Every structure is written in structure tokens, then in C-alpha cells.
Amino acid sequence: MKKRSKLADIYTDIVKLLKTGSYNILQISEKTGINWETVKNALITLESLKLVSKETKNNRTYYFMDESKLIEFNKSTLLGLPVSKKQKETTLSLAKRIAEIWNKKTSKPLRKTFLHKMLIKLVKKEQIKNVPYGWYLFGQCVVLQFEAQELTRIQSEKKYDKQINEIVKEYSDIPTTDELLEQHYIEEGNDLYLTRLKISNILMNTLNEDALKSLKVNLKNFLLSFKKTEDNADLLEYINGFYSIVIRLTKELSIEELEGIRPQINDSFRHIWEIIGTYELYSSLDDFYDKQILKKHYTIWIENLKHISETYLSELKDNIPVKEIKKDSLSRFKGIQASQSL
């Protein structure tokens, strides 16, 4: 499978091929170099959005594209969302000025997370339009993605120099990215993201009895912090599934055994968080995008992430001792609800 970071490429390659004619799944897989299962899942998503149609020929299903319904993916934005020329110019010119003032005021390297957080602070404080932003994996960030070195040819905006100087002074005193994120989540009152940070930090370090106790508490808090709505009920299954599996593992494995699979637990949690972070982004962009456009881009991203997460959770579940796996319990990831009472 192609990497998740190339998700837009997966759909772009499939759509590009379907624009030339109708093909079955095997043919699409062979012509694009994308594995069969990934093609199948992508087509299911595209079909649910009515972006592709299918027909039966010689007892085989063939797919084709209606170009009038085509979604264009912007490879420089979150979810492949569109940005206008004005939005791009405003975002980059402000980021460029922040980078210039940062480099004058401090010798610290300007990390991407710091740049995004300072940019968001400025945009919100001054109520600057034309800079789409929302909550994603590491808190609030702009939709247009860029690296500091990409700003070299950009004309900076000097209108907000006084405010930027104040923001740079504040943020340059924050020693680490973790402390920056913690401060950001606390200021914004976002318990879900703060709990995610605590869980990630636990899983990045060697487990002991205290860490294990803290992990259980924070996983429970994580479950409670994600608020159920009509359009995210399906995502709760993934959080519940991860929680159930990890609780079972903590009951049946020793600390040493848990430490041995800690990287696997961390990887599984990271993929669960990608699902949640993607939903948080989708639900926080209403002020900038039409809901139908958001829904189409979000659905394509989230369905792929679900398939990937199911694989990780299934592999994590395999660490539960066989004698503890009851018939029809945890038989497939989505049905994991058994240990809600644990």
C-alpha cells in the first residue's frame, strides 16, 4: 500500500485512470501500482460519494468516472481542500513575516509547530480573514501546509509587526514542543487534545506500574472527552476498540510483556488519533468551507484511515492470550464493545 501521506495521490491516480475508460479492480491495481485491497476500499468510498459508477460486463464489475463530479485535490492542503489565491497569499505572507522576526529575535531554530501556533495566534487575535485554519493532529493549524524554507520567495506582510513581535517574544520563551502543545491545549480548554498528549508521552517511554496506572486513567478520560454527535458515532467504535484491547492486555500481560509491545500499542494509538484528528479538522472548518465540499474531502480521507486502523487494531488484538479470547468476542475489530464495563 502507498503511504498514508500519499492518500491524495492514491485517489488522484485512480481517478486519472478511470477518466480514460472503465476498468475492474485488478486492472486498476495493475495499472496504478496500488494494491488490490486499497483500490477496492478507495472505489467503495468514491462510489458512496457518487463520484464513480459501475457496470457489469462478462460477469465482472467495471468502474468508470463521471468527470462532472470530479473532486480536485490540492496536495499542499489538509484533506486536499481548495484554497483561493488570496487565501494562499495571505497565509504565506504572514508566515514569512513571523519567520523573519523570529530569526531576528532568537537564535533558536523555528520549528513548524511553533510557526503554525504563532500564525494562528496572530490570525485569531487580529481577526484576519482569508486564512483557513482548524484543529488537526497537533492542535490548531492553517489548512495550507508549507515548510519554512518554502517562504524564501514570498513577500512578507509587515502590517502586524508590533503584534508579531509580542507573539514571538512569548513563544521564544517556551523551551519544547511538548510544552508549547500543552500550553496551547490548556489555553483553548481542549481536554481531548491534552489527554492525547499525555497518552502519547506515556507510550513513548518505558512502562512501569505508575505509568500503567496513568495510562488506564488517561485512556478512560480520552473516551469521555470525545463527544458523540450524529456524524461521528462510527468513530467511537475505534476509540472503544483500542481501549478494550489495551485494557485486556494490561490484565493478562506482565509489565515486561507490555513493554515489549509498547511500540505496537503506540502505533495503534497514533492511527486512532489520526482518525479523531481528521474528524476534528472536518468539524472545525465550517466557517471557511461549504459543508458539502468538506464532507466529500473528509469522507475520502476518513474511510482510508479507518481501513488502516482496523489492520493495526487487529494485529494489536493478536497479542491477547488465546485462552482469553471468547467465541464471538473481538472476532472483528468493529464489534469490540465487550470491555466497556472494565
N, C-alpha and C positions, 0 to 999 in steps of 0.2 A: 504494500500500500504506500502511496505517496504520503509524505509527511503532512500532519495537520496544518502546518504553517502554509502549505501549498493548496489549501482547500479550494480557494478561488480558481486555481489552475485546474483542479480536477473537474469542476463544473464547466469551466471555460473550454477545456479540451473535449469534453463530451458534447457540449452544445455545438462547438465548431464542427465536429464530425457530423452530428445529426442535421446540420444545415445543408449537408451535401447529399442527403438521402436517408433511407430507412435501414436500420441495422438491428440485429439481435444482440443480446448481451455479450455473447462470446466474441462476436465481430468487433463490437465496441472496445472490449477489453484488449483484443489483439492489436487493434489499430491505434489505440491511445497509450498502451503500456500500463494501464491501470488494472489492478487485479479484479477478477470476476465479481467478488463479493462487494467491493467498493462501488463498482459500476452499477450493480443491482440496487444497492441502497440509494445511490445518487438518483437513479431513474425513478425509484419509488417516491422520493422527495419531489423531484421535478414534476412527476405525474400528479401528485397531490396538489401541487400549485397550478395545475393545468397549463404547464409550460411545455410539456411534451405529450404527444398522443401515441397510441399503439394500434397495430393492426396484426391480424393473423394471416400468415402465408405458409403453405405447406406444413401446417401443424406447428409452426414456430411463431413466436411473438417478436414483432419488429417495432422499433421506436423511431419516431421522426419529430421534427421541430416545427412549430408554428412561429416564424420569425416575428410576427406582430406581437407576440407575448414574451419576447426575449428579455431577460434581465442582464444588464451590463454591470460587471463587477469592476470596481476601482481597486486595483491592487495596492494602493497607497492608503487605504482607509480601513477602519474597523468594519467588519461584516461586508466589506466591499461596497459600502454605501456611497452614493454620489455626493460630491461637494462642488459648489459653484466656483467659478474663477475668483470671485470676490471673497468667498469663504477661505479659499486656499491662500490668497494673498494676505488677508488679514491675519490668519493663523501663523503663517511663516514669518511675516514682518515683525510681529510681536515677539515670537520665539527668538528671532535673530537679535532683537534689541536686548532681551533678557540675557542671552548668551554673552553679548558684548559687555554689558555692565557687570555680569558675574565674573568674567575673565579679568576685568579691570580691578574689581574689588577683592578678589580672593585668588589664591594660587591653587585652590582645590579643583580637581577635575570636575566638570559639570556632567553629572550622571543624568541619564534620560529621565528617570523617575523624578528627580529634583526639577528638571526643566519643565516637565508636564505639570507638576504641582504648583510651581510658581506661575506658570501661564494661566492655569485655572484660577488661582487666587486673584490675579490681575483682572481677568475677564469678569469674574463674579463681582469683585469689588467695584469696578468701574462700569459694570453693566454693558460691556462691549458686545455688540451684535456681530453676526457673521462668523462666530467661532463655535461650531457644534461640539458639544462635549457631553460626556455621561460617565456613569460608573462602569468600570470593567474589572479586570483581574486584580489590579493593584490600586483600586480607588478611582477617583475621577481623573479623566484624561481626555484630550481632544480626539475627535474622530479621525482627523488627518494624522497619519503616522509619518515620522521623519526622524532622522538622526542629526545630531548637532553639526556634523561635518557637511551635511547637505544644505546648510544655510549659507554657505560661503557666498553664493551669487545673489542672495536675497537682499533687497533694500530694506533696511530696518526702519521701524516706526518709532520716532522719538517723542511723540506726543505725551507719553506716560512715563517719562524718565524719573520724575520725582517718586511716583508710586512704585516703580520697578526698583529703584534704589532702596526703598524701605523694605520691599519684599526680599530682595537679595540679602540685605543685612540680616533679616530674620532667619532665612533658610540657610545661610552660610554658617550659622552657629549650631546647626543640627549635625551631629557627628556621623550618623549612619543612616542607611536607607530604612532599616527596620524602625528606627526612632522617628524618622520622617513619616512613615506609614502609620505608626501608632498615633502620633500627634494628629495626623490628617483624619483618621477614623474617629478619634475622640472629639475633635473639633466639630465634625459633621454628625456626631451622635449615631454612628453606624456600628451597631453591635455585631452584626453579621460579619462584616469585614474584620473587625477587631478580633473576633473569635477565630476566624480563618487564619489570621496571622499567628495567634497563639498555638493553634494546632500544627501549622507548618513548622514553627520553631521547635516544637516538641519532637516532631518526626524527623527533623534534621539533625538531632543529637542523640547520643547513646541513651537507651531506655534504662530506667531503674524504677523502683517501686513508687517513688514520688512522681516521676514523670508519667508513669502509667495511670496513677490516680488522677493526675491533672488532665491527661488525655481523655479519660472517660467523662470527666465533668464537662470539658470543653466540647466534646462531641455531642453531648446531650444539649448543651447550650446552643450549639450550631443548628441542631434540629429545630429548636424552639425559635431561633432568630430568623429563620427563613419563613416569611409569612405566606401562607397559602392563598392563592387567588384562583379565579376561574381559568386563567391561561397558563398557570404553572403547576397545576396539580400533578401532572405526569412527572415533573422533575423531582417531586418529593419522594417518588419511588427510588430514585438513585441515591438520595441522601439517606433514606431509611435503609436501603440495601447495604450501603457502606457501613453505616452504624451497626446494623445487625451482624454483619460478618466480623467486624473488628471486635465487638463485644464477645461473640462466640470464641474468637481466637484468644482473647485475654483470659477467658475462663478455662480454656483447655490447654494452652501452651505455657511453658515456663518463660521467665524473663529472657533467658538466653535464647530460646527458640523465637520469641517475638523480636528480639534484637536482630536475629538472622534474617527475618523477613521485613524488617523495618523499612528498607528502601522500597520494597514492593508495596507496602501499605502507603508510603508517602506518594509513590507514583499513582496509585489508585485514587488517593485523595486529590492529587493535583488535577486529575482528569474530571473528577466530580466537580471540583471548583471551576474548571473551565466551562462546564455546563451552567453552573449557577452564575458565574461572572458574565457569561454571554446573555443570559436572561436579564440580569441586572442592567446590562447595557441597553438591550432592547426596550426595557420598560422605562428607561431614564431619558430617552431621546424624543419623546412626544413633542417637545417644544420646537424641534428642528426638522422633523420629517413627517410626511403623511403616514398614517398608520398602516395603510395597505402596502406601501413601499417597505416600511420597516418589517412588516410581517413576512413578506416574501424573502427578504435577505436573512432575517432571523431564522426562519424555518429551515432554509438550506443549511445554515451553519449548525443549528442545534441538532438536527437529525443525524448529521455525520458524527457529531460529538457523542451523541447517545450510543451509537453503534460501537464507537471506540471504547467508551466507558464500560459498556456491557462486557467487552472482552477482558478488560483489566479486572473487573469485579469477579468475573467467572474464574479467572486464574487465581485471584486472591482467595476466593472461597475454597479452592482446592487444597489450601493449607489446613482447613479444618479436619481433624482426625476423622477417618472414615466411620468409625464406630459411633460418632456423634451425629452423623447426617441421617436424619429420619426420612422415611419414604415421603416423597412429595414436598419435603421441606428444603428450600434453597435449590430446588431442581432446576430452576431457571432464575436468572437474576431478578427479573421484574416481579417475581412473586414473593420476594423476601420481605415479609412483614412479621415473621414469627416472633422475633425477639423484641417487639415493641414494649413488652412488659418487663424486659430485663432491667 
